[in-house]
Amino acid sequence: MILRKIQPGTCRAWLTRVSLKQELCFFYSVPPQPVPPLAQTLQGYLNALEPLLPSEELRHTHKMVQEFGKPGGLGAQLQEGLEKRARHTKNWISDWWVQWAFLESRLPLPVHSSPAISLPRRDYNDWRSQLVFASKLITAVLDFKAKINTGQLPVEYMRGKPLCMELYPLLFSSCRIPGPKHDLIAPYGHARRSPTHITVVRNYQVGCAGRCFSLVDSASFITCLGL
């Protein structure tokens, strides 16, 4: 009943708006990722181990770190390789981070390497109030997706420094394909035919909301629900 109230023209208008994609500026609006000096990296490593290791193991680790970081040693050679990579890439660590933290890791991604959203518990009077809340959440997510698609999402900062947002377009319209040793990312956001569905999970049951249910603007979607 609710789906029949949505006009097909509304869906087409939303698709037209988000298909006018501007050049994404997330990646090129931040300075190149610097390579910390070797001494700074080694000191940070020791600082992280200090509260974890007993004194004897910590002393042994200090000796190993000194050996590793001596001029002409293995650390200096690896540092030179990192600096060379940084001169030829915008973000020298991005590919490695995606591969190690996301595609090779078998730990649950939320908390371990990815942010997650936990909504506060809500008590619904009936199915309609639950549907109203879900519709508002979906339209807010679609607005966020539209900002990513059109390059209008502001660059985020941490400690006064801009963050690389190159991976933001993969938040939507992409999936992770399992593999025996590492997974693969399959992006569909820039496909010739843009994705038009939303996956809905309820009580561990996975369903798919069709084109006219998902791709509508906020005002029309709320109107069709009688809000």
Backbone torsions as a table, in degrees:
resi	resn	phi	psi	omega
1	MET	NA	-45.5	-179.1
2	ILE	-66.5	-41.1	-177.5
3	LEU	-63.9	-33.9	-178.4
4	ARG	-69.1	-19.9	-178.5
5	LYS	-79.0	-14.1	-178.2
6	ILE	-84.3	126.6	-178.9
7	GLN	-78.6	134.0	179.3
8	PRO	-57.7	-32.9	179.9
9	GLY	-61.0	-31.3	177.7
10	THR	-62.3	-42.9	179.1
11	CYS	-62.6	-43.5	-179.2
12	ARG	-64.1	-37.6	179.5
13	ALA	-64.6	-41.1	179.2
14	TRP	-65.2	-43.9	180.0
15	LEU	-62.3	-38.4	179.3
16	THR	-64.0	-40.1	-178.2
17	ARG	-65.0	-46.7	-175.1
18	VAL	-79.3	-14.7	-179.8
19	SER	-80.3	-14.2	177.2
20	LEU	-81.5	69.9	-173.3
21	LYS	-78.9	132.1	173.4
22	GLN	-90.8	165.3	178.0
23	GLU	-63.6	124.1	-179.6
24	LEU	-66.0	131.4	-175.6
25	CYS	-111.4	5.9	-176.2
26	PHE	-59.8	-41.0	-171.2
27	PHE	-79.7	-38.6	-172.1
28	TYR	-92.2	-0.7	-179.6
29	SER	-92.9	2.2	179.3
30	VAL	-118.1	152.3	178.7
31	PRO	-69.1	161.5	178.5
32	PRO	-59.6	148.0	178.4
33	GLN	-69.7	118.9	-178.6
34	PRO	-78.1	157.0	173.2
35	VAL	-97.9	117.8	179.3
36	PRO	-61.1	149.7	174.4
37	PRO	-58.4	149.8	-176.9
38	LEU	-59.0	-42.1	-179.4
39	ALA	-60.9	-39.6	179.4
40	GLN	-66.4	-40.8	179.2
41	THR	-63.8	-44.8	-178.5
42	LEU	-66.8	-39.2	178.8
43	GLN	-66.1	-38.8	176.3
44	GLY	-63.5	-36.7	176.6
45	TYR	-62.8	-45.2	179.5
46	LEU	-66.1	-40.1	178.4
47	ASN	-61.3	-36.4	-179.7
48	ALA	-71.1	-30.9	-178.1
49	LEU	-84.5	-21.0	-173.3
50	GLU	-54.8	-45.9	-179.8
51	PRO	-79.0	-3.7	-174.4
52	LEU	-104.2	-29.1	-173.1
53	LEU	-102.6	145.7	171.2
54	PRO	-67.2	160.7	-171.5
55	SER	-56.9	-40.8	-178.4
56	GLU	-64.6	-45.2	178.7
57	GLU	-66.6	-35.1	179.6
58	LEU	-66.1	-39.9	177.5
59	ARG	-63.7	-41.6	177.8
60	HIS	-62.8	-41.4	179.6
61	THR	-64.2	-39.8	177.3
62	HIS	-58.4	-42.5	179.9
63	LYS	-64.8	-42.1	179.3
64	MET	-64.8	-38.9	179.4
65	VAL	-67.1	-41.5	176.9
66	GLN	-60.7	-42.8	178.2
67	GLU	-63.3	-42.3	-179.5
68	PHE	-65.2	-37.2	-173.5
69	GLY	-95.0	5.8	-178.4
70	LYS	-68.6	151.3	-179.5
71	PRO	-55.3	132.5	-179.7
72	GLY	79.7	-0.5	-178.5
73	GLY	-82.8	-172.0	-178.3
74	LEU	-62.3	-39.8	180.0
75	GLY	-61.1	-42.3	179.4
76	ALA	-64.1	-38.5	179.0
77	GLN	-66.0	-43.8	178.1
78	LEU	-66.0	-37.4	178.0
79	GLN	-62.3	-41.0	178.4
80	GLU	-62.4	-40.1	177.7
81	GLY	-64.5	-39.9	177.3
82	LEU	-63.8	-44.0	-179.2
83	GLU	-64.9	-36.0	176.5
84	LYS	-65.6	-42.2	177.4
85	ARG	-62.9	-39.8	-179.0
86	ALA	-65.3	-30.3	179.5
87	ARG	-71.1	-19.9	-176.4
88	HIS	-112.4	3.8	177.8
89	THR	-134.9	155.4	178.1
90	LYS	-75.1	-39.9	179.1
91	ASN	-136.1	101.2	-172.3
92	TRP	-67.7	-21.4	-175.0
93	ILE	-99.9	-12.6	-170.9
94	SER	-59.6	-51.4	-177.9
95	ASP	-62.2	-41.9	179.6
96	TRP	-65.1	-41.0	-178.7
97	TRP	-64.0	-44.7	179.2
98	VAL	-61.8	-42.8	-177.8
99	GLN	-67.0	-45.8	-174.4
100	TRP	-79.7	-48.6	-172.5
101	ALA	-80.3	-27.5	-174.9
102	PHE	-109.6	-50.5	-169.2
103	LEU	-88.5	-30.6	179.1
104	GLU	-95.2	-26.1	-177.8
105	SER	-67.7	138.3	177.2
106	ARG	-106.6	9.8	174.2
107	LEU	-82.1	154.5	174.5
108	PRO	-57.6	129.3	-175.0
109	LEU	-64.9	-46.3	177.7
110	PRO	-59.5	136.4	-178.6
111	VAL	83.7	-50.1	-176.1
112	HIS	-72.4	-43.4	-178.6
113	SER	-142.5	-3.9	-177.9
114	SER	-132.2	146.9	173.5
115	PRO	-72.9	157.5	178.0
116	ALA	-142.5	160.1	-179.5
117	ILE	-114.9	128.5	175.5
118	SER	-119.9	113.6	-178.7
119	LEU	-82.8	145.5	177.9
120	PRO	-65.3	153.0	180.0
121	ARG	-63.3	136.9	179.3
122	ARG	-127.6	143.6	176.0
123	ASP	-104.7	120.3	-177.6
124	TYR	-100.4	140.7	179.5
125	ASN	-73.8	-37.0	-179.2
126	ASP	-157.6	-177.6	-177.7
127	TRP	-64.6	-29.2	-176.6
128	ARG	-68.4	-42.3	179.7
129	SER	-66.0	-34.2	175.8
130	GLN	-66.2	-40.9	179.5
131	LEU	-67.6	-36.0	177.6
132	VAL	-62.1	-45.8	179.4
133	PHE	-63.8	-42.6	179.7
134	ALA	-63.0	-38.0	-179.4
135	SER	-66.7	-39.6	178.2
136	LYS	-65.6	-40.1	179.0
137	LEU	-64.3	-43.0	-179.3
138	ILE	-65.0	-43.8	-179.5
139	THR	-65.8	-35.5	176.8
140	ALA	-65.1	-40.5	177.9
141	VAL	-65.5	-39.4	178.7
142	LEU	-65.2	-37.1	176.1
143	ASP	-62.7	-41.1	178.2
144	PHE	-64.4	-42.8	178.2
145	LYS	-61.9	-39.8	179.4
146	ALA	-63.3	-37.0	177.5
147	LYS	-65.5	-37.0	176.7
148	ILE	-66.4	-45.1	-177.0
149	ASN	-63.6	-32.9	-176.7
150	THR	-99.3	4.5	178.6
151	GLY	71.5	22.6	-177.2
152	GLN	-99.2	0.9	179.6
153	LEU	-76.1	123.9	-178.6
154	PRO	-62.9	146.9	177.8
155	VAL	-67.4	135.3	179.6
156	GLU	-87.9	153.9	-177.5
157	TYR	-125.8	149.7	172.4
158	MET	-137.9	123.5	-177.5
159	ARG	55.8	36.7	177.6
160	GLY	80.4	1.6	-178.5
161	LYS	-110.5	138.2	178.2
162	PRO	-68.7	143.9	179.7
163	LEU	-97.5	145.1	173.6
164	CYS	-70.7	126.0	-177.6
165	MET	-115.7	28.1	-177.6
166	GLU	-59.6	-31.4	-174.9
167	LEU	-87.5	-4.7	-177.5
168	TYR	-58.2	-40.2	178.7
169	PRO	-60.0	-17.6	179.2
170	LEU	-85.0	-3.0	177.8
171	LEU	-63.6	-31.0	-178.0
172	PHE	-124.5	160.1	174.8
173	SER	54.8	39.5	175.3
174	SER	-146.6	159.2	178.4
175	CYS	-142.2	161.5	-179.4
176	ARG	-107.5	119.7	-177.5
177	ILE	-97.3	118.8	-177.3
178	PRO	-64.2	146.2	175.7
179	GLY	-138.0	163.4	-176.5
180	PRO	-64.4	-37.1	-179.0
181	LYS	-112.0	-35.6	175.3
182	HIS	-152.7	156.7	-177.7
183	ASP	-90.8	172.7	177.3
184	LEU	-125.5	149.9	174.6
185	ILE	-100.7	126.2	177.4
186	ALA	-111.1	101.1	-179.7
187	PRO	-87.7	138.6	179.2
188	TYR	-124.9	3.9	-175.8
189	GLY	-64.6	-29.6	-178.8
190	HIS	-108.3	21.4	177.7
191	ALA	-69.0	162.3	-179.1
192	ARG	-59.4	-38.0	176.0
193	ARG	-113.2	107.4	-174.4
194	SER	-64.3	147.4	177.1
195	PRO	-60.2	144.5	-175.3
196	THR	-131.5	19.3	-177.3
197	HIS	-131.7	161.8	175.8
198	ILE	-123.7	137.6	175.9
199	THR	-87.1	128.9	-179.5
200	VAL	-116.6	127.8	179.6
201	VAL	-117.3	126.6	178.3
202	ARG	-142.1	125.6	-179.5
203	ASN	53.3	41.6	178.5
204	TYR	66.4	14.0	175.4
205	GLN	-104.6	130.1	-176.8
206	VAL	-101.4	127.7	176.5
207	GLY	-130.0	175.3	-178.3
208	CYS	-129.9	124.1	176.1
209	ALA	-88.3	132.2	-173.3
210	GLY	-73.9	179.1	-172.9
211	ARG	-55.7	-50.4	-175.2
212	CYS	-74.2	-16.0	177.0
213	PHE	-80.7	-36.3	-170.5
214	SER	-97.1	-43.8	-170.8
215	LEU	-96.1	75.7	175.2
216	VAL	-135.1	158.7	177.8
217	ASP	-77.9	164.1	-172.4
218	SER	-58.9	-46.4	-174.1
219	ALA	-62.4	-45.7	-177.4
220	SER	-68.2	-37.6	-178.9
221	PHE	-65.7	-44.3	179.7
222	ILE	-67.1	-36.4	179.1
223	THR	-63.1	-42.2	-178.6
224	CYS	-65.2	-21.8	176.9
225	LEU	-91.1	1.2	179.0
226	GLY	76.7	28.4	-178.0
227	LEU	-87.5	NA	NA
